[in-house]
Amino acid sequence: MTFTMDRPEADSAAADLLNADFYGFQHQLTDTEQRALASVRDFLDTEVRPFADDYWERAESPKHLWPRFAELGLFGNAFPETQQFENSNVYRGWVAMEISRADPSTATFIGVHSGLAMTSIAVGGSEAQKVEWLPKLAAGELVAAFGLTEPDHGSDTAKGLETTAERRPGPDGADEWVLNGSKRWIGNGAFADLVVIWARDVADDQVKGFLVRTPTPGFVGTKIERKQSLRAVENADITLDGVVVPESDRLQKINGFRDVAVVLRLTRADVAWQALGVAVGAYDAALAYTQSRMQFGNPIASFQLVQQKLANALSNITASIALCMRVSQMQDEGIQLDHHSAMAKAFVSARMRETVALCRELCGGNGVQLDHGVARYFADAEAVFTFEGTFDMNSLIVGRAITGIAAFV
């Protein structure tokens, strides 16, 4: 028996996710969303993916593309104040996937700027702060970063955060805050105009958020060199030595790590989509390679074991799409909780890791060279597997939901 899928003929070819959307999940998007997604994909395939290896090798962000990202609505499309048309979390997930499919480094840049930083302002900022910052960030006039992780605190930032904030009267009579501490692995931190810094109030021991303008005296961001994953993301070590921030630049709705966790819950689902994009990008490259690589007088795609590896990779991708779709639908329904995002990030990033390994294996020795399309995804997968909560921590968040017992302090 043959099954057919009813869908509009117009734009159907452009709306198809090449090769990898085996069950046609994407057709659950509206016609408007499918057309917008096709435009994003065309731009990425033309302007980003062909040049991503060069920027990756040079460890540079493609800064000349930022205005185009803004024009396409890739900055801040989650917020009514800045989005170009009303869209769903499912649509935004597909956009994150497409960006990561083209280049995981670019997806990380946008995820930090538009996801973590802008979401912090949208969730924790006052109306005045939203008006001041969100339109400029959405237009790409300014670039933002998110400063939570510290040199000695990653998974335990809720209790271990050491950067301090001390409130005092300012010279003009208004209160101000003095920040001291350090941050590490801060994406965009080497060139950002604004960094959302999370610090512990010495008075009440609660974590608070601050909008730190990087020209402020005492703020230093130093690019981290010699990393071998997401090389086109210019991560930084940040030091804060007596950085003075006015009370008007404190995120007014944040008082405690529970409020920070709201931001992380919302963005962790995006990282699951990003992990999916890494897997799809590697799969696309490996499939093309196996169809063109000749051995024993035939394309290696004709060999049984090669087809088995491709089927396994596509099965991982298909299961991951289903999980990403559901967690984004739960966001749209307003019922998503921390453990839902955690399961999605843990599962999809693990399947991503398996998939990029299969894809590198399919390319043989050529799989470790940038020119053949898979090596960059293979390397980048390690960072995506780790950030926004390690696999272990996200698994334990799910375990806590299952058992009611926290296995970590």
N, C-alpha and C positions, 0 to 999 in steps of 0.2 A: 504494500500500500504506500502511496506517495502522499506526503503532506505538503501543502503549500502555505505560505504565510501571506496574509493580506496586508498590503502596505501601499502607500502612494507611489505611483511610478515615478513622478517627478522627484528628482534629487536622490533617488534610491541608490544609485551607484555611488554617488559622492558620499552618501550617509553611511555606507557599509564600512565597518572596520575591516581593513584588508586582512583576510586570512584568519584572523584570530577570534572574532566574535562568532563562534561556531553555532551557538544557539540563538543568535539574533537578539540578544538582550537590548541592544542599543535602540531597537525600534519601539521600546517603551517610552522613549523621549517624544516630546511634541514635535510637530513639523518644524516649528520655529527653532527649537533647540537643535534638531538634527541639521538644519541649514547652517546655524551658527557654528556648530561643532565641525561641520565640513569645511567652513572657511578657516577655522583655527587649524585644522589638520593640513589644509593646503599650504597655509603660511609656514607651518612648522616643517613640512616636508621639503619646502622650497628654500626657506631662509635659515633654518636652524640645523636640521639633521645633517645636511651635506658638509657643514663646516664645524660641527661639534667636536670631531676628533682633534682638529687643529687647536681649538681653544683649550680643550682638555689637556693636550700635550704641553701647551704653554702655561697652563694653570692660570688662565685669565677668563674673566667673565665677559661675554659679548655685550658690552655696555651700549654699543650703537643700536642694539635692538630694543632697548627699553621703551623708547617712544612708540614703537610698533606694538609692543605688548600692551601698552596702555590703550592704544587705538582699538585693539581687538577686545578690550574689556577683560584682560587677564588679571588686572590688579583690582581687587576689591569687588569681584562680582558676587560676593555673598551678601553685600550690604545694600539695603534700599537706597541709601544716600548716594551710592556711586555706581550701581549696576546699570547696564545699558538696556536691559529688558528683564521683566520678571522671569526668574528661572528657578529651577529646583536644585536641591542638594545632589540629586542623581545627575543632573546635567553638569554641575560643577565637578563632580567626581570624574565624569568622562573627560572633561577638559583637563583635569590634573593628570589623568592617565595618558592622554594624548601628548601633553607636554613632556612627560617622563619617557614616553615611547620615543620621542625625538631626541631628548637629551635629559638625563636625570639631574645633571648639574643645573640646567635652566629651571627644571621643576622645583629644585630645592631653593634656588634664589627666589622664585615666585612664592613658594610655600612659606618661606620666612617672612618676606616683605608683605605679601597680601594675606597670608594665612595667620601666622603667629602674631606678627606685629599689629596689623590692622585689626585683627579680631580682638586683641588685647584692648585696643582703643574703643572698638565698637561695643565690647562687653563691659569694660571697666571704666570707660571715660565718661566725663560729664558731657552735656550737650555742647557746651562751648568747645571742649577738646575735640569732639567729633567734627564740628564745623571747621575748626582750625586745621585739623590734620588729614582727615579722610579724603577730602577732594584732591588735595595736593598729592597724596600718596597714590590715589587711584589714577591720577593723570601722569604719574611717573616724574613729576617735578621734583620730588624728594624720594629717597630710598631709606627704608627702615630695616632694623634688625631687632632681635629678641634675645635678651641676655639673662638666661636662667642658669645654665650649666656652669659649674665652677671647676677649677683644677682638681679639687679633692672631693667634689660632690656632683654626681650625675643621677643615679637611681635614688639617692637618699636626700634630694634637695628639699623635700618637705620638712624634714627635721634637721638637716645638716647645713642649710644655707648659712654662709658666713659673712657675706657682704652686708654691711650695716648701714642704717639710715638713722640719723639723729636730728630731731626737730629743734629749731632754735628761732628766736626773733631775728628778722632781717633788718638791715639798716634803714629801710623805708617804712618799718613798722609792721609789714606783712611777714608771716612766718616763712621760713625756708628750711630745706633739708640738706644735710651734709652726708654724702655717700662715700664709703671707703670699702675696698675689697677688690676682687678680681673675678673675671669670667673667662671661660675657655670654650673653644669650638663654636664661636659665635658666627653663624653664617651671615654674610654681608657686612660683618663687623669691621672689615678693613676699609670700607669706603662709605658706610651709611651716613646719612645726615642726622638720623634720629635712631636711638636705641632704647627699647623698652627694657629697663633694668629692674630686676626683682631684688629687693633687699629686705633685711629683717629690722624692724623698728626696735631700737634698743629700749624704748620705754615699755612697750606692751608685748614684745617678742613675736608680733604678727608680721607675716610677709606682706609687703606693699609694693606697688608698681610705680615707676617713675619714668617720665618721658625726658630722656637725656639728649640734649642737642650736642652733637659730637665736638663742635668747636669749644665747648665749655672747658675752662682751665682745669687740669687734673685728670681729664679723660684721655687715655691713650689706647688706640687699637692697633695691634701689630699683626700683620698677616702671618699665618702659620704656613711654614714651608715644608717641602719634602713629603707631603701626604700623597697616597697612591689611590685614593678613592674620591669621587666627586671633585676632581682637581680644578674644574672651572668654577667651583664655589670658593670664594675668597674668605675662608674662615679666619677668625682673629682671636688672639689673646687680648683681653681688655683689662686694663688696670684703672681703678677709680681711687684717686688720691685727693681727698678733700673736695670732691666735686659738689658744687652748690647748685641745688635745684629748687626753684620757687614752689611754694605750696600749690600754685595754679598749674604746675606740671606734674603733680601727683595724680595718678589714676584714682578718681574720687570714689568709685564704687568697689574698689578692691580693699579688703581687709582680712587677710588670712589666706593660707594656701588653698583652702577650699574654693576660693574665687579663682585662683590661678588654674586649678584643676578643671574648671569649666572651659577655659580656653583650650587646654590640652585635650579635653574630651572632644571638642569640636574639630580640632585640627588632626587628631590621631586618625580619624577616618580618612582624611585627605591623604595621609601618608600610606594608608593601605592601598588607595588608588594609585599612588605614586609607585609603590612596589609592584603593583600589577603592570604599570607602564614599562618598568624595567624588564619584566619578564616578556612582555609583548614585543618590545624593541629587539631583544635578543632573539626571540623566536622568528620575527620577520627576517632578520639578518641570516640566521641559520638556515631557514627554509630556502631563501634565495641562493645561498651558498650551495646547499645540497642539490639544487636543481641545475646548477651550472658547473659544478666540480665533476670532472670525468675521472673515473678509475675503471680499469679492466674493460674499457671501451663503452662504458655506460655512465650516466649521471648517478652519483651515489644516492640520490633520492629514490632510485629504483631498488635499492637493497633492503632486505627485510628488516635488519636490525636498525638501520637508519630510520625507516618508517615507524618502527616501534618507539624510538626515542622522540620523534616528532609527535607521535600520538600521546606519549606521556607528557610532553611539554604542553601540548594543547589541552590536555585534561586538567593539568594544574591551573592553566590560565582560565579555563571555563569555570572550574570550581571557585576560583578567586573572584571572577566577575560576579558570580551569584552572591557571594558573601558581601562584596563591596556594594552591590546594588541594594541588598536588604538593609545594611546599616545606614546607607544614605536615605532610603525610604523611611527608616525609623527616625532619622533627623527631621525629615519633612513632616512626619506625623507628630513630632515632639515627644517621642517615647524613648529615645536613645539614652542609654546610661553608660557609665565608664566601662563596665565589663563588655558591653557590646563593641565599643571602639577597640578595646584591648584585644578581644578575640580576633577581630578583623585584621588588625595590624600584625599580630603574632602569626596567624595562619597564613595570610597572604605573603608576608615577608619570608616565611619558611618555604613556601611553594616557589616563590621567586628565586630563592637561593638554589633550590633543586633545578629549576628550569634553566637558569643561566649556566649552570654546570653542564647540563645536558647539551645546551646549545654550543658551548665552547668545545665540548667533546666531539660534536658533529663536525666541527671545522678542523679537527685534527691539530697539527702543529700550527696551521695558519690562524687558529683561534686565539693565539696570544698576541697577534699583531693587530694594531689599530685598523689597518687598511681593509680588513675583512669583516668589520662591522660588529663583532661580538665582544671583543676584548674590553671595550669601554664599559659595557653593561656588566660584564663579569666582575670588573673591579668596583664599579659603582654600587653594585648590589650589597657589598659588605657594609658600607656606610648606611644605606637605607635599612638594612637588617637591624642596625644598632640604634639609630636615633629615634626620637619620639617614644622612648621606652624600649628597652631591650626585649628580645623574645622571652627571656626568663621572667622579667618583671611583668610583662603583659600577661603571660601565662598564669602568674600568681594572682593577678587581679581577677582573672577568670576563675581561678581556683577558690579565691575568697568568696566570690558570688555563688559558687557551687556548694561550698561547705559551711559558709558563715564564719570561717576561721581564717584570720590573716596569717600567712606563713612568713611574713616579713614585718619588721618593727615599724 
